[in-house]
């Protein structure tokens, strides 16, 4: 997986003498390679001046620049970053409306004049684009392999911005390890630096990331309360199937708060495997894990600390508190008696009172017994793990013994330490991932019948809600746009008069505010000219827009802007426009009115009624995803009307 220009690479012919190489780990920071102190499109223009102009990689009319980025020097490893400027006239798509904007709720935005693609191509996409194998690209034949780099699939990273600074991260394909590979977190850190440096406005993504068959938005949602991309500030953007943020948050809280004691009690009836896994990681933890969220959080944190091939030792033996009034010898003797009582018990789980009564035949000091029983929760004694759990039915503490060899399959023999035997139990990263996958499958995905009633009935519903939340958004605050640089900056937007009153027009969607930079002695006439230039440059339908007045301000054209308004203030300008202000949703689906409550196209499969032409989700009308859409479909309302009319005399 790489678009790498390392030594001996098949693309060595592309290396040109004198071409600058940038550090991958700092590219996008302010000053690397340029000071980012303007609007988004100004920052992109400043950036590409440092790139190498490419040819034959894109459609006619588009421009492409490349940057060589050094990941590390020893061994030598480089990647190529391509920046493609795609004017609306050069777009290969018949429909100019952005479906990604529609899905995430930005369908009211106007069509922009340009898109900017940022790509880290893989070795395969590079070979396909250049139509070459290990021999590299032949500059002597410019028509050879003329493919559109933007349209190819399988890039390491592909992000796209509209010229108004709103963008979409379309793909991230990273590898977990390897000296000649980029990990997912490295790609995300690189992307986040680019977005921050370029002063992006909002960035969306569709989270369909998986690891070993596990949906990461579900796994990380249970463990941390937010998806994997949440580490970089991406949060709930828009749910599918009518899911909104309050519903999503309640689903997260419900599934995180499932008590482990209840799960353990119900699942141990049919299988002991999950109970063993619970015990294994409780023994490794230095604090009590109460809920399902606690367990998954601990396991993922442990995975982050654990080397790939090495393991972690568990030495959680019963210890004596320093302020204990009994000697270590007496505590150890009482512990052995309690373990023997559990070994000889008739049933696997024994109540605290029963253990205490059996031990009193040998230990007369009830205070000592109470102290040891209190200290023995989930501790290793000899070759056994003493487990303690609250019975969810009787609300009584119960104890049982687990053979250490079943809890820790890779446990070593007793290791002598200061003449005292302590069991050292190892957990490898492989075993940890197997346990995570097992819990994910049997608790979150393939629930057993025992988990379909009571408090556990919330698990499948919450799981579905979390999985239906794929669209995430990171918002870069508008205040940051006006803080960089030394020029006087304002946030401005425009409103087309279109023969409507101002008050009526203000209730309609307006373009997002643009950051406009001025000199400190600029007048309002100059401000109007700059606003005209900016919005004409950004939006396709505003090419002939003319600013007339400022809303709620009575100023002369010769008045100075500084002193009249504060830096960073938001202003709305009224103007006239010969072209109709075209919104993104003009290219969307027709009327959406689904049973789940969805009113807009969310990217899921839809079907239209052949009578009323209203769109609904196929899942909501019980058409499985593995079945084709029927040639004729009637919604429930139209079907009922037909039945009613047919019954009339």
C-alpha positions as CSV (number, residue, x, y, z in Angstrom):
1,X,0.0,0.0,0.0
2,X,1.9,3.1,-1.0
3,X,2.4,5.8,-3.5
4,X,6.0,5.7,-2.4
5,X,9.1,7.0,-4.2
6,X,11.5,5.0,-2.2
7,X,14.9,3.9,-3.5
8,X,14.4,1.4,-6.3
9,X,10.7,2.4,-6.9
10,X,9.2,1.8,-10.3
11,X,8.3,5.5,-10.5
12,X,11.9,6.6,-10.1
13,X,11.7,8.3,-13.5
14,X,9.3,10.8,-12.0
15,X,12.0,12.2,-9.7
16,X,13.2,15.5,-11.1
17,X,16.3,17.2,-10.1
18,X,15.8,20.2,-7.8
19,X,12.2,19.3,-6.9
20,X,11.7,20.2,-3.2
21,X,10.9,17.4,-0.7
22,X,8.8,18.3,2.4
23,X,8.5,16.5,5.7
24,X,5.3,14.4,5.9
25,X,4.9,14.9,9.6
26,X,4.9,18.7,9.4
27,X,3.3,19.4,6.0
28,X,0.3,21.6,6.5
29,X,1.5,23.4,9.6
30,X,1.8,27.1,9.4
31,X,5.0,27.9,7.5
32,X,5.3,24.4,5.9
33,X,5.4,25.2,3.1
34,X,3.6,28.5,3.3
35,X,2.1,30.9,5.9
36,X,-1.7,30.2,5.9
37,X,-3.3,33.6,6.7
38,X,-6.0,34.1,4.1
39,X,-9.3,32.6,3.2
40,X,-9.5,28.9,2.2
41,X,-9.2,29.5,-1.5
42,X,-6.4,32.0,-1.0
43,X,-4.5,29.4,1.1
44,X,-4.9,26.7,-1.5
45,X,-3.5,29.1,-4.2
46,X,-0.6,29.9,-2.0
47,X,0.0,26.2,-1.4
48,X,0.1,25.0,-5.0
49,X,2.8,27.6,-5.9
50,X,5.2,25.2,-4.1
51,X,4.0,22.1,-6.0
52,X,5.2,20.6,-9.3
53,X,2.7,21.1,-12.2
54,X,1.6,17.8,-13.6
55,X,0.1,16.9,-17.0
56,X,-2.1,14.1,-18.3
57,X,-3.4,13.2,-14.9
58,X,-6.9,14.8,-15.0
59,X,-9.6,16.0,-17.3
60,X,-9.0,18.8,-19.7
61,X,-9.4,22.1,-17.9
62,X,-8.3,20.8,-14.5
63,X,-4.9,21.5,-13.0
64,X,-2.8,19.2,-10.9
65,X,0.2,19.7,-8.7
66,X,2.3,17.2,-6.9
67,X,4.4,17.3,-3.7
68,X,7.0,14.9,-2.6
69,X,6.7,14.1,1.1
70,X,9.4,12.3,3.1
71,X,7.8,10.0,5.7
72,X,11.2,8.9,7.1
73,X,14.8,9.0,5.8
74,X,16.1,5.6,7.0
75,X,15.0,3.5,5.3
76,X,14.1,6.1,2.7
77,X,10.3,6.4,2.3
78,X,8.4,9.1,0.4
79,X,4.8,9.6,-0.6
80,X,3.3,11.8,-3.3
81,X,0.5,14.2,-2.5
82,X,-1.5,15.4,-5.5
83,X,-3.7,18.6,-5.4
84,X,-6.2,18.8,-8.3
85,X,-8.1,21.9,-9.0
86,X,-11.3,20.9,-10.9
87,X,-13.4,23.8,-12.3
88,X,-17.1,23.1,-12.7
89,X,-16.7,23.2,-16.5
90,X,-14.1,20.4,-16.3
91,X,-16.2,18.1,-14.1
92,X,-16.9,14.6,-15.7
93,X,-20.1,14.3,-13.7
94,X,-23.4,15.1,-15.5
95,X,-25.0,16.2,-12.3
96,X,-23.0,19.1,-10.8
97,X,-24.8,18.9,-7.4
98,X,-22.7,17.3,-4.7
99,X,-24.3,14.2,-3.3
100,X,-22.1,14.3,-0.2
101,X,-23.4,17.7,0.7
102,X,-26.9,16.4,0.2
103,X,-26.3,13.4,2.5
104,X,-24.8,15.4,5.3
105,X,-27.4,18.2,5.3
106,X,-25.6,20.9,3.3
107,X,-27.9,20.5,0.3
108,X,-28.9,24.2,0.6
109,X,-25.4,25.3,-0.4
110,X,-25.0,26.8,-3.8
111,X,-22.9,25.0,-6.4
112,X,-19.3,26.2,-6.2
113,X,-17.1,27.2,-9.1
114,X,-14.3,24.8,-8.2
115,X,-13.4,21.7,-6.3
116,X,-10.0,20.9,-4.8
117,X,-9.0,17.2,-4.5
118,X,-6.2,16.1,-2.2
119,X,-5.0,12.6,-2.9
120,X,-2.4,10.2,-1.6
121,X,-2.5,7.6,-4.3
122,X,-1.6,4.0,-3.7
123,X,0.9,2.1,-5.8
124,X,-1.9,0.4,-7.7
125,X,-3.7,3.7,-8.5
126,X,-0.4,5.3,-9.6
127,X,0.3,2.4,-11.9
128,X,-3.3,2.6,-13.3
129,X,-3.1,6.3,-13.8
130,X,0.3,6.2,-15.6
131,X,-0.6,3.0,-17.4
132,X,2.8,1.6,-16.4
133,X,4.3,-1.2,-14.4
134,X,7.7,-1.1,-12.8
135,X,9.2,0.8,-15.8
136,X,7.5,4.0,-14.6
137,X,5.9,6.9,-16.6
138,X,7.3,7.7,-20.0
139,X,7.4,11.5,-20.5
140,X,8.1,10.9,-24.3
141,X,4.5,9.6,-24.8
142,X,2.1,12.1,-23.1
143,X,-1.0,10.3,-24.4
144,X,0.0,7.0,-22.9
145,X,-2.3,6.0,-20.0
146,X,-4.2,9.3,-19.8
147,X,-6.7,8.5,-17.0
148,X,-8.4,10.8,-14.5
149,X,-6.6,10.5,-11.2
150,X,-9.6,11.8,-9.3
151,X,-11.9,9.1,-10.6
152,X,-9.7,6.2,-9.7
153,X,-10.6,4.1,-6.6
154,X,-8.2,2.7,-4.0
155,X,-6.3,5.8,-2.9
156,X,-4.6,5.9,0.5
157,X,-6.4,9.1,1.1
158,X,-8.9,11.2,-1.0
159,X,-10.4,14.4,0.3
160,X,-12.3,17.0,-1.6
161,X,-13.1,20.6,-0.8
162,X,-15.5,23.0,-2.5
163,X,-14.2,26.5,-3.0
164,X,-16.2,27.8,0.0
165,X,-14.1,25.7,2.3
166,X,-16.6,22.9,3.0
167,X,-15.1,19.5,2.3
168,X,-15.5,15.7,2.5
169,X,-13.0,13.1,3.4
170,X,-13.9,10.3,0.9
171,X,-11.5,7.5,1.9
172,X,-8.7,6.6,4.2
173,X,-7.0,3.3,3.6
174,X,-4.2,2.8,6.1
175,X,-2.3,-0.2,7.4
176,X,-1.8,-1.0,11.1
177,X,1.9,-1.7,11.0
178,X,4.9,-1.8,8.8
179,X,8.0,0.3,8.2
180,X,7.0,0.9,4.5
181,X,3.3,1.7,5.2
182,X,1.2,4.5,6.6
183,X,-1.1,3.7,9.5
184,X,-4.6,5.1,9.6
185,X,-3.8,7.5,12.4
186,X,-0.9,8.9,10.5
187,X,-3.1,9.6,7.5
188,X,-5.7,11.3,9.7
189,X,-3.2,13.5,11.4
190,X,-1.9,14.5,8.0
191,X,-5.4,15.3,6.8
192,X,-6.3,17.2,10.0
193,X,-3.2,19.4,9.6
194,X,-4.2,20.2,6.0
195,X,-7.7,21.1,7.0
196,X,-6.5,23.3,9.9
197,X,-3.7,25.0,7.8
198,X,-6.0,25.7,4.8
199,X,-8.7,27.0,7.2
200,X,-11.4,24.7,6.1
201,X,-14.9,25.5,7.3
202,X,-16.6,22.1,7.9
203,X,-15.5,18.6,6.8
204,X,-17.7,15.6,6.7
205,X,-17.0,11.9,6.3
206,X,-19.0,8.6,6.0
207,X,-17.7,6.3,8.7
208,X,-17.7,2.8,7.3
209,X,-14.3,1.9,8.8
210,X,-13.8,-1.7,9.9
211,X,-11.2,-3.7,11.6
212,X,-11.2,-7.5,11.5
213,X,-14.9,-7.4,10.6
214,X,-15.8,-5.1,13.5
215,X,-17.5,-1.8,12.8
216,X,-15.3,0.8,14.5
217,X,-18.1,3.3,15.0
218,X,-19.8,0.7,17.2
219,X,-16.8,-0.6,18.9
220,X,-15.4,2.8,19.8
221,X,-18.8,4.2,20.5
222,X,-19.3,1.6,23.3
223,X,-15.7,2.1,24.6
224,X,-15.4,5.9,24.4
225,X,-18.8,7.3,23.6
226,X,-17.6,8.6,20.2
227,X,-16.3,6.9,17.0
228,X,-12.7,6.3,16.0
229,X,-12.6,9.5,14.0
230,X,-13.7,11.3,17.2
231,X,-10.0,11.4,18.1
232,X,-9.7,14.2,15.6
233,X,-12.8,16.1,16.5
234,X,-15.4,14.4,14.2
235,X,-18.8,14.1,15.9
236,X,-22.3,13.3,15.0
237,X,-23.2,15.0,11.7
238,X,-26.3,13.4,10.5
239,X,-28.0,10.0,11.0
240,X,-29.7,7.7,8.5
241,X,-33.2,6.3,8.8
242,X,-34.4,9.3,10.9
243,X,-31.7,9.0,13.6
244,X,-30.9,12.4,15.3
245,X,-28.3,13.4,17.8
246,X,-30.4,12.9,21.0
247,X,-31.4,9.4,19.9
248,X,-27.8,8.6,19.0
249,X,-26.6,9.9,22.4
250,X,-29.2,7.8,24.3
251,X,-28.2,4.7,22.4
252,X,-24.5,5.2,23.3
253,X,-25.4,5.7,27.0
254,X,-27.7,2.7,27.1
255,X,-25.3,0.3,25.6
256,X,-22.3,1.7,27.6
257,X,-24.2,1.3,30.9
258,X,-25.2,-2.4,30.6
259,X,-24.0,-3.9,34.0
260,X,-21.4,-6.6,33.6
261,X,-22.8,-8.5,36.5
262,X,-26.1,-8.9,34.7
263,X,-24.4,-9.9,31.4
264,X,-22.2,-12.4,33.2
265,X,-25.2,-14.0,35.0
266,X,-27.2,-14.4,31.8
267,X,-24.5,-15.4,29.4
268,X,-22.8,-17.9,31.7
269,X,-25.9,-20.0,31.6
270,X,-25.3,-21.1,28.0
271,X,-21.5,-20.5,27.7
272,X,-18.6,-20.0,30.1
273,X,-16.4,-18.3,27.5
274,X,-17.6,-14.8,28.1
275,X,-17.5,-15.2,31.8
276,X,-13.8,-16.3,31.5
277,X,-13.0,-13.2,29.4
278,X,-14.7,-11.0,32.0
279,X,-12.5,-12.5,34.7
280,X,-9.3,-12.3,32.6
281,X,-9.5,-8.6,32.2
282,X,-10.8,-7.8,35.6
283,X,-7.7,-9.6,36.9
284,X,-5.5,-7.4,34.7
285,X,-7.3,-4.2,35.8
286,X,-6.3,-2.3,38.9
287,X,-9.9,-1.0,39.3
288,X,-13.3,-2.5,39.3
289,X,-15.1,-2.7,35.9
290,X,-18.8,-2.3,36.4
291,X,-20.3,-1.7,32.9
292,X,-19.9,-3.0,29.4
293,X,-18.4,0.4,28.5
294,X,-15.8,0.0,31.2
295,X,-14.7,-3.4,29.8
296,X,-14.4,-2.3,26.2
297,X,-12.6,0.9,27.2
298,X,-10.1,-1.0,29.3
299,X,-9.5,-3.5,26.5
300,X,-8.9,-0.9,23.8
301,X,-6.6,1.1,26.1
302,X,-4.7,-2.1,26.9
303,X,-4.4,-2.7,23.2
304,X,-2.9,0.7,22.6
305,X,-0.2,0.1,25.3
306,X,0.6,-3.5,24.3
307,X,3.4,-4.1,21.8
308,X,2.4,-6.2,18.8
309,X,4.4,-9.3,19.7
310,X,5.0,-8.9,23.4
311,X,2.6,-9.4,26.3
312,X,1.6,-7.9,29.6
313,X,2.0,-9.6,32.9
314,X,-0.8,-9.9,35.4
315,X,0.4,-10.2,39.0
316,X,-2.9,-9.3,40.8
317,X,-2.4,-11.4,43.9
318,X,-4.1,-11.0,47.2
319,X,-2.2,-8.3,49.1
320,X,-2.3,-7.1,52.7
321,X,-3.1,-3.4,53.4
322,X,-0.4,-1.6,55.4
323,X,-2.8,-0.6,58.1
324,X,-4.2,-4.1,58.5
325,X,-4.4,-5.2,62.2
326,X,-3.8,-8.8,61.3
327,X,-0.4,-10.2,60.4
328,X,0.3,-11.4,56.8
329,X,0.6,-14.9,58.0
330,X,-2.9,-14.9,59.5
331,X,-4.4,-13.3,56.4
332,X,-2.7,-15.9,54.2
333,X,-4.0,-18.7,56.3
334,X,-7.5,-17.3,56.2
335,X,-7.2,-16.9,52.4
336,X,-6.2,-20.6,52.0
337,X,-9.2,-21.7,54.1
338,X,-11.7,-19.7,52.0
339,X,-10.2,-21.0,48.7
340,X,-10.5,-24.6,50.1
341,X,-14.1,-23.9,51.1
342,X,-14.9,-22.7,47.5
343,X,-13.1,-25.8,46.0
344,X,-15.2,-28.1,48.1
345,X,-18.5,-26.3,47.5
346,X,-21.4,-28.2,45.9
347,X,-22.2,-25.4,43.4
348,X,-20.0,-23.2,41.3
349,X,-21.2,-19.9,42.7
350,X,-21.4,-19.8,46.6
351,X,-23.0,-16.9,48.6
352,X,-20.8,-14.9,50.9
353,X,-22.6,-16.2,54.0
354,X,-22.1,-19.8,52.9
355,X,-18.4,-19.3,52.4
356,X,-18.1,-17.5,55.7
357,X,-19.9,-20.2,57.6
358,X,-17.7,-23.0,56.0
359,X,-14.5,-21.1,56.9
360,X,-15.6,-20.4,60.5
361,X,-15.0,-24.1,61.2
362,X,-11.3,-23.4,60.9
363,X,-11.0,-19.6,61.6
364,X,-12.7,-18.3,64.6
365,X,-12.0,-14.6,64.1
366,X,-15.0,-13.4,62.1
367,X,-13.5,-10.0,61.7
368,X,-10.5,-11.5,59.9
369,X,-12.8,-13.5,57.7
370,X,-14.8,-10.4,56.8
371,X,-11.7,-8.6,55.9
372,X,-10.3,-11.3,53.7
373,X,-13.7,-11.8,51.9
374,X,-13.8,-8.1,51.2
375,X,-10.3,-8.1,49.8
376,X,-10.7,-11.2,47.6
377,X,-12.7,-9.8,44.7
378,X,-11.1,-10.8,41.4
379,X,-7.7,-11.7,42.8
380,X,-5.3,-14.6,42.0
381,X,-4.5,-17.0,44.8
382,X,-2.2,-19.8,43.9
383,X,-3.4,-21.4,40.7
384,X,-6.9,-19.9,41.0
385,X,-8.7,-16.7,40.3
386,X,-11.2,-15.8,43.0
387,X,-14.2,-14.1,41.4
388,X,-16.8,-12.1,43.2
389,X,-20.1,-10.9,41.7
390,X,-23.4,-9.5,42.8
391,X,-26.3,-11.9,42.0
392,X,-28.7,-9.8,39.9
393,X,-31.7,-11.7,41.3
394,X,-31.0,-12.1,45.0
395,X,-28.7,-9.0,45.3
396,X,-26.3,-11.2,47.4
397,X,-22.5,-11.3,46.9
398,X,-21.4,-14.6,45.5
399,X,-17.9,-16.2,45.0
400,X,-16.5,-18.8,42.7
401,X,-13.1,-20.2,41.6
402,X,-11.6,-20.2,38.1
403,X,-8.6,-22.3,37.2
404,X,-5.9,-19.9,36.1
405,X,-5.1,-22.0,33.1
406,X,-8.6,-21.4,31.7
407,X,-8.6,-17.7,32.4
408,X,-5.1,-17.1,31.0
409,X,-4.3,-19.8,28.3
410,X,-0.7,-18.5,28.1
411,X,0.0,-18.5,31.8
412,X,3.4,-19.4,32.9
413,X,4.5,-21.6,35.8
414,X,4.9,-20.0,39.2
415,X,7.9,-17.7,39.2
416,X,9.9,-17.3,42.4
417,X,10.3,-13.7,43.5
418,X,12.0,-13.0,46.9
419,X,11.2,-16.6,47.9
420,X,7.5,-16.1,47.4
421,X,5.5,-17.7,44.6
422,X,3.5,-15.3,42.4
423,X,1.6,-16.4,39.3
424,X,2.5,-14.3,36.3
425,X,-0.1,-14.5,33.5
426,X,0.6,-13.1,30.1
427,X,-1.8,-11.5,27.6
428,X,-0.6,-11.2,24.0
429,X,-2.0,-8.7,21.6
430,X,-3.3,-11.6,19.5
431,X,-5.2,-13.0,22.4
432,X,-6.6,-9.5,23.3
433,X,-7.9,-8.9,19.7
434,X,-9.5,-12.4,19.7
435,X,-11.3,-11.5,23.0
436,X,-12.4,-8.2,21.7
437,X,-13.8,-9.8,18.5
438,X,-15.5,-12.5,20.5
439,X,-17.3,-10.0,22.8
440,X,-18.2,-7.8,19.8
441,X,-19.8,-10.7,18.0
442,X,-21.7,-12.4,20.9
443,X,-22.8,-9.3,22.7
444,X,-23.1,-6.5,20.2
445,X,-23.8,-8.2,16.9
446,X,-25.2,-11.8,17.3
447,X,-27.2,-11.5,20.5
448,X,-28.3,-14.8,22.1
449,X,-32.0,-15.3,22.9
450,X,-31.1,-14.7,26.6
451,X,-30.3,-11.1,25.6
452,X,-33.6,-10.3,24.0
453,X,-35.6,-9.6,27.1
454,X,-35.5,-7.1,29.9
455,X,-32.7,-4.6,30.1
456,X,-30.8,-6.5,27.3
457,X,-33.5,-5.8,24.7
458,X,-31.9,-2.3,24.4
459,X,-28.7,-3.8,23.0
460,X,-29.9,-4.7,19.4
461,X,-31.8,-1.4,19.2
462,X,-28.9,0.7,20.4
463,X,-26.5,-1.2,18.1
464,X,-28.7,-0.5,15.1
465,X,-29.0,3.2,15.9
466,X,-25.2,3.5,16.3
467,X,-24.6,1.7,13.0
468,X,-27.1,4.0,11.3
469,X,-25.0,7.0,12.3
470,X,-22.3,7.1,9.6
471,X,-22.1,10.8,8.7
472,X,-19.6,12.7,11.0
473,X,-18.7,16.4,10.8
474,X,-15.8,18.4,12.2
475,X,-16.4,22.2,12.4
476,X,-13.6,24.7,12.3
477,X,-14.8,27.8,14.2
478,X,-15.3,31.0,12.2
479,X,-13.5,32.9,14.9
480,X,-10.3,31.2,13.9
481,X,-10.7,32.5,10.3
482,X,-10.4,36.1,11.4
483,X,-7.6,35.7,14.0
484,X,-4.7,34.8,11.6
485,X,-2.7,37.4,9.8
486,X,-2.5,41.2,10.3
487,X,-5.2,42.4,7.9
488,X,-8.7,43.6,9.0
489,X,-11.1,40.7,8.5
490,X,-14.9,40.4,8.4
491,X,-17.3,37.5,7.9
492,X,-19.7,38.4,5.1
493,X,-22.5,36.7,3.2
494,X,-24.9,37.9,0.5
495,X,-28.6,37.8,-0.2
496,X,-30.1,38.2,-3.6
497,X,-33.0,40.6,-3.8
498,X,-34.9,38.8,-6.6
499,X,-37.8,41.1,-6.4
500,X,-38.5,40.1,-2.8
501,X,-38.5,42.1,0.4
502,X,-35.4,42.1,2.5
503,X,-37.2,40.7,5.6
504,X,-38.7,37.9,3.5
505,X,-35.3,37.1,1.9
506,X,-33.5,37.0,5.2
507,X,-35.6,33.9,6.1
508,X,-34.2,32.0,3.2
509,X,-30.9,30.0,3.3
510,X,-27.9,32.2,2.6
511,X,-24.4,31.1,1.5
512,X,-22.0,30.5,4.4
513,X,-20.1,33.5,5.6
514,X,-16.9,34.2,3.8
515,X,-13.8,35.7,5.4
516,X,-13.0,39.0,3.6
517,X,-9.7,40.7,4.2
518,X,-9.2,44.5,3.9
519,X,-6.7,47.2,4.6
520,X,-7.2,49.1,7.8
521,X,-8.1,52.3,5.8
522,X,-10.5,50.5,3.4
523,X,-13.9,52.2,2.7
524,X,-17.3,50.6,2.4
525,X,-17.1,50.9,-1.4
526,X,-13.9,48.8,-1.4
527,X,-15.6,46.4,1.0
528,X,-18.5,45.9,-1.4
529,X,-16.1,45.4,-4.3
530,X,-14.2,42.8,-2.3
531,X,-17.4,41.0,-1.3
532,X,-18.5,40.9,-5.0
533,X,-15.2,39.5,-6.1
534,X,-15.2,36.9,-3.4
535,X,-18.7,35.5,-4.0
536,X,-18.4,35.7,-7.7
537,X,-15.1,33.6,-7.4
538,X,-16.7,31.0,-5.1
539,X,-20.2,30.4,-6.5
540,X,-21.3,29.4,-10.0
541,X,-24.6,31.2,-9.8
542,X,-23.2,34.5,-8.5
543,X,-20.9,35.3,-11.4
544,X,-22.9,38.5,-12.1
545,X,-23.8,39.4,-8.5
546,X,-23.7,43.1,-7.7
547,X,-23.7,44.3,-4.1
548,X,-26.0,47.2,-3.3
549,X,-26.5,47.7,0.4
550,X,-25.5,46.4,3.8
551,X,-28.4,45.0,5.9
552,X,-29.3,47.1,9.0
553,X,-26.5,49.7,8.3
554,X,-26.8,53.2,7.0
555,X,-23.3,54.1,5.8
556,X,-21.8,56.0,2.9
557,X,-19.4,54.4,0.4
558,X,-16.6,56.7,1.5
559,X,-16.9,55.8,5.2
560,X,-14.1,53.8,6.7
561,X,-14.9,50.2,7.6
562,X,-12.5,50.1,10.6
563,X,-14.1,52.0,13.4
564,X,-17.6,51.5,12.0
565,X,-17.7,47.7,12.5
566,X,-15.5,45.5,14.7
567,X,-13.0,43.0,13.3
568,X,-14.6,39.6,12.9
569,X,-18.2,41.0,12.8
570,X,-20.7,39.3,10.6
571,X,-22.3,41.4,7.8
572,X,-25.1,40.6,5.3
573,X,-25.1,42.3,1.9
574,X,-28.1,42.8,-0.3
575,X,-27.6,42.7,-4.1
576,X,-29.0,41.8,-7.5
577,X,-28.2,38.8,-9.5
578,X,-29.1,38.0,-13.1
579,X,-28.7,34.2,-12.5
580,X,-31.0,32.4,-10.2
581,X,-29.3,31.4,-6.9
582,X,-29.1,27.6,-7.6
583,X,-28.9,25.5,-4.5
584,X,-27.3,22.1,-4.2
585,X,-30.6,20.3,-3.5
586,X,-31.7,21.0,-7.1
587,X,-30.0,17.8,-8.1
588,X,-31.3,15.6,-5.2
589,X,-34.0,13.1,-5.0
590,X,-37.7,14.1,-5.1
591,X,-40.0,14.2,-2.1
592,X,-38.7,11.9,0.7
593,X,-41.2,11.0,3.4
594,X,-40.2,7.7,5.0
595,X,-41.8,5.7,7.8
596,X,-38.7,6.2,9.9
597,X,-39.2,10.0,9.8
598,X,-36.5,10.8,7.2
599,X,-37.4,13.8,5.0
600,X,-34.3,14.0,2.9
601,X,-32.0,11.7,0.9
602,X,-29.5,10.3,3.4
603,X,-27.5,8.0,1.0
604,X,-29.4,4.8,1.8
605,X,-31.2,2.8,-0.8
606,X,-34.6,4.4,-1.7
607,X,-37.6,3.3,-3.6
608,X,-40.3,5.5,-5.2
609,X,-44.0,4.8,-5.2
610,X,-45.3,4.5,-8.7
611,X,-48.4,6.5,-7.9
612,X,-47.5,9.4,-5.5
613,X,-43.8,9.3,-6.4
614,X,-42.8,9.7,-2.8
615,X,-39.4,8.1,-1.8
616,X,-38.9,5.7,1.1
617,X,-36.1,3.5,2.4
618,X,-36.2,0.0,1.1
619,X,-35.4,-1.3,4.5
620,X,-38.3,0.6,6.0
621,X,-40.8,-1.0,3.6
622,X,-39.3,-4.5,4.2
623,X,-37.3,-5.0,1.0
624,X,-34.0,-6.7,2.0
625,X,-30.8,-5.2,0.7
626,X,-29.9,-8.4,-1.1
627,X,-33.1,-8.3,-3.2
628,X,-33.5,-6.2,-6.3
629,X,-36.0,-3.3,-6.2
630,X,-39.3,-4.4,-7.7
631,X,-40.4,-3.0,-11.0
632,X,-43.7,-1.8,-9.6
633,X,-44.0,-0.5,-6.0
634,X,-46.9,1.0,-4.2
635,X,-46.6,2.7,-0.8
636,X,-48.9,1.7,2.0
637,X,-51.1,4.7,1.7
638,X,-51.7,4.4,-2.0
639,X,-52.3,0.7,-1.7
640,X,-54.9,1.3,1.0
641,X,-56.6,3.9,-1.3
642,X,-56.8,1.4,-4.2
643,X,-58.3,-1.3,-1.9
644,X,-60.8,1.2,-0.7
645,X,-61.8,2.4,-4.2
646,X,-62.1,-1.1,-5.4
647,X,-64.6,-1.9,-2.7
648,X,-66.9,0.9,-3.7
649,X,-70.1,-0.1,-5.7
